[in-house]
């Protein structure tokens, strides 16, 4: 199991398409820097993440799946995420 925070430096991995960190003991906030990636899948569910969902995640134009459930996130879904394309 991974513990600690999600490093903002992950935003520098420009070719990263899948990031699955579910079911760990990650805490802290979701780094806005993840919004610059080419992610198709972002799985951060079942951790101990807090704070709001960064609006920058709305820039993930290739994103097909976003799993954030079972955390301690607050606030509402950013409007920017509602603008992402939907997939079948």
C-alpha positions in Angstrom: 0.0 0.0 0.0 1.1 3.5 -0.8 1.0 6.2 1.9 1.5 9.9 1.8 0.4 12.5 -0.8 0.2 12.3 -4.6 3.3 14.1 -5.9 2.6 17.1 -8.1 5.7 16.0 -10.1 3.5 13.3 -11.7 2.3 16.2 -13.9 5.7 16.0 -15.7 5.0 12.5 -17.0 3.6 13.8 -20.3 3.1 10.4 -21.9 1.2 8.9 -19.0 -2.2 7.6 -20.1 -3.3 5.4 -17.2 -2.9 6.3 -13.5 -4.5 3.9 -11.1 -3.7 4.5 -7.4 -6.9 3.1 -5.9 -7.1 1.4 -2.6 -4.1 2.9 -0.9 -3.7 5.3 2.0 -3.1 8.4 0.0 -4.1 11.7 1.7 -4.0 15.4 0.9 -5.4 17.0 -2.2 -5.5 15.9 -5.8 -2.7 17.9 -7.6 -3.9 20.3 -10.2 -0.8 19.4 -12.2 -2.5 16.1 -13.2 -4.6 18.2 -15.5 -1.8 18.6 -18.0 -1.4 14.9 -18.7 -2.9 12.8 -21.6 -4.7 10.5 -19.2 -7.4 8.2 -20.4 -8.0 6.7 -17.0 -7.5 8.3 -13.5 -8.3 6.0 -10.6 -7.9 7.6 -7.2 -10.8 5.9 -5.5 -10.7 4.3 -2.0 -8.0 6.6 -0.5 -8.2 9.4 2.1 -8.0 12.3 -0.3 -9.4 15.6 0.9 -10.1 19.1 -0.5 -11.9 19.8 -3.8 -11.7 18.3 -7.2 -9.3 20.5 -9.2 -11.0 22.3 -12.1 -7.8 21.6 -14.1 -8.8 18.0 -14.5 -11.3 19.4 -17.0 -8.4 19.8 -19.4 -8.0 16.0 -19.6 -9.5 15.8 -23.1 -8.6 12.1 -23.6 -10.1 11.1 -20.2 -12.6 8.2 -20.5 -12.8 7.1 -16.8 -12.5 9.1 -13.6 -12.8 7.2 -10.3 -12.8 9.4 -7.2 -15.3 7.6 -5.0 -14.7 6.6 -1.3 -12.5 9.6 -0.4 -13.1 12.6 1.8 -13.5 15.1 -1.0 -15.6 18.3 -0.5 -17.3 20.8 -2.7 -19.1 20.2 -6.0 -18.1 18.8 -9.3 -16.2 21.5 -11.3 -18.1 22.7 -14.3 -14.9 22.0 -16.4 -15.4 18.3 -15.9 -18.9 18.4 -17.2 -17.5 19.6 -20.5 -15.5 16.5 -21.1 -16.7 14.2 -23.9 -18.6 11.1 -23.0 -17.8 7.6 -24.2 -19.9 4.5 -24.7 
